């Protein structure tokens, strides 16, 4: 299972990373979802998972910086079977 986000900061899960999305991490579905849900920010609907700092960023550069910080933070907290990836967009 993959956790990925869009430029808006919205985090989704799936069996592949859609074109234009950025992979955050991958691993077993249950572990990955718990790992991400515990660290993500909730949207105003109290359901949507967001990368902290991305929706508030005034431009894409600062949004990318927020995503990089989030991924670095995740990478420092290991969970069995979950691998946090370096930033890259799908082509």
N, C-alpha and C positions, 0 to 999 in steps of 0.2 A: 504494500500500500504506500502511496505517496501523499505527502502533505505539500501543498503548493499555494502560492498566492498570486494575486493580480496586482496591477499598479495601484488599485484602490486600497490595498492592504487586506482585502478579504481573503481568508484562508479557507481552502477546500481540500477534500481528500478524494483520491481516486486511484484506479489501477494504472494510470499513466498520467503524465504531466501534459496538459493541453498546450498547444502552440500559443506563445506569448505569455505563458505563466512562468513563474520562477519556482523551482523546486526548493523546498525548505529542508525536508528530511524524508527518509523512507525506512520502512521496517514493518513488523507485524501490526496488523490493523488495530487491535485493541491497545497495545502498548503505545503506538504512535499517536492515536487519538487522545489518549489520556495525557501523554507527554505534552502535546501541543495545547490541548484545552486548558491544562493547568497553568500555562505561561502566557497564553494569548489574552488580548483584551476583548471584552464583549461589546458588541455594537448596541445601539440604543434599543433594538428589538429584544435584547437579552438572549439572543440565540446566535447571531452572526459572530464568528471568530475573526479577529483583526490582529494584524501585526502591530504591536505597540509603537506609536509614533508615526506610522505611515499615513493614516487618514488625516492627521493634523499637520503634516508637513506642507509648507507653502509651495514647494516645487519638487520635481522628480529627483533632483540631486539629493536633497535632504531626505526624501522618502527612501531613496536607495541607501543612504547612510543609516537610517533607522532600521531598515531591514538587515543590513550588515551587522549592526550592533545586536539585534535580536538573535541572529543566527550564531554569532560568536558566543553570546550568553548561553544559548541552547547547547552549543558544542562543549561548554565547560561542565555540563550536567549530564552525565551519561545515563542512559537507560538501556538495559540489555536488548540487543537486537535493533536498536534505532540508530541510524546513521544520519548525522546532520551534514548537509552538503555545503560547499562553497557556492557563492552566488553565481548563477548563470541562467540566462533566459533560453527557452527552447526556440529552435529556429523553424 
